[in-house]
Amino acid sequence: MFDSHIHISEEYKSATEAIAALQRILSENNVKGGILIPLLNSKYSLESILEASKQSFNLKIVPHLNPMDNGFDPKTIYDLVDKGIVGIKLHPRRDTYNLTGERIYEVIRIAGELNLTVNICSFWDGTWSRYGLTIDSFGDLADKFPGTRFVWCHFGGHKILDFMMMLRRRDNVFADTSLVQDYFFKGSVKEDLIYVLESLKGERILFGSDFPEKSYEDILESSIAFYEKFLDEKYRVSILEKILVGNFHLAYPNSILFYRQA
C-alpha cells in the first residue's frame, strides 16, 4: 500500500534521523511509500528534509507553501522542482485565506506549467467563513484550472458528500481519506465514507493516514480493517486496490515511484 498523506515526526534531533525513523516504520508496516508533506511550522527546514530524503526513493515530497505570505516568491517553486518535489500543498485553513485572488492563481499556474499536483486541505472545521472560504470555492478553482491536478486532502471532513458530488464532475480532482476515516468516532461520517467509496467505485480516491497523528498500528487496525469489514464484497478488492495502490500514478504521474509494483 501507499500513503498519500504523511507528515514528519518532530521527536528527532534532525531531519536525517526523522526520515530514517520514518523509513523503518513504513517498512515494519508494509507501507511501500507515499507522499511526505513537510509543514511550514516544522522544526526541520524544508531544505534539510529535501536533502535527507534524497536517497528515499519511496518518499516523494509535497511541501506546504503559503501564497499569502508577503515573503513568499512563487518563482521558488521552479527551484523546488529541481530538488525533486512532485506537488505543492496549500493550507487555507491553517493559513487563513480563501482560494481566490492573483496570488493563489499564480501559484496554481506555475504548478500546472510544471506538471505538479496541487494538494489543498479541505477539512471543514467551522472557521471557513472568517476568511471567505467556501465549499464551492474548491470546485471553482478546479474549474478555473482544468489542466491542473488537485488533491482535496481530508475529502472535506464531515462535508464529504458535498465534496464527492464536486469531485464526480471534475476529472482533474482527486481526494484523500486522511482524518475522514478516523477523526469522527460517532455520527454518519464513516457510513458516508463507505457510500462514497462504493458510489465512485474507488476512482480518484487515495488512502491517506495523516501519520504521525495516529500510529500505523492504529491505522492498519482501525482504518484498513474498517474498509475490509464494511465495503460491499463485490467491490471490496477492486476499491482497495485503487485507493491503496492504483490511483497514485494517476494523481502523481510525474513520480516513477507509483509505477513500481506495490
Secondary structure by P-SEA (a helix, b strand, c coil): ccccbbbbbcccccaaaaaaaaaaaaaaaccccbbbbbcccccccaaaaaaaaccccccccbbbbbcccccccccaaaaaaaacccbbbbcccccccccccaaaaaaaaaaaaabbbbbbbccccccccccccccaaaaaaaaacccbbbbbccccccaaaaaaaaaaacccbbbbccccccccccccaaaaaaaaaaaaccccbbbbcccccccaaaaaacaaaaaaccccccaaaaaaaaaacccccccccccccccccc
